[in-house]
Amino acid sequence: MKKIILSVVAIMAFGFANAQDKKEGGAGLAKSDLYLSGTLNISSSSTGDAKESGFTVAPGLGYMLSDNIALEGSVGYTCKRNRWCWR
């Protein structure tokens, strides 16, 4: 069963991968462009009686210094809760 799932995932990954030619005036980021990025993470784990859950939100803003170099900054918020301590 694991081999079938891994094979399907590999086929999907190769299907989404593609090489892109650089075109003049085409889509993509160029020098002096601004862009938004971010991270959203949700986690949960348990070991014995100890349970922990949390989440992270980190929005970011970037600026293209040249066609190949970007400067990006982000601010994040993380919250973790340990249910074992709150009994």
BELNOR-V155293 format. One record per pair of residues at least 12 apart in sequence whose ideal C-beta (glycine too) atoms are under 6 Angstrom apart, sorted by the first residue. I is the first residue (numbers start at 1). J is the second residue. D is the distance in whole Angstrom. If there is no record, write none. Layout:
BEGIN
i->(I,I)
j->(J,J)
d->(D,D)
END
This chain:
BEGIN
i->(29,30,31,31,31,33,34,35,37,38,38,39,40,41,42,49,50,51,52,53,54,54,55,56,57,58,58,60,60)
j->(64,67,64,66,67,64,63,62,60,59,60,58,57,56,55,84,84,83,82,81,79,80,79,78,77,74,76,72,74)
d->(5,6,6,5,6,5,6,5,4,4,6,4,6,4,5,6,4,4,5,6,6,4,6,5,5,5,3,6,3)
END
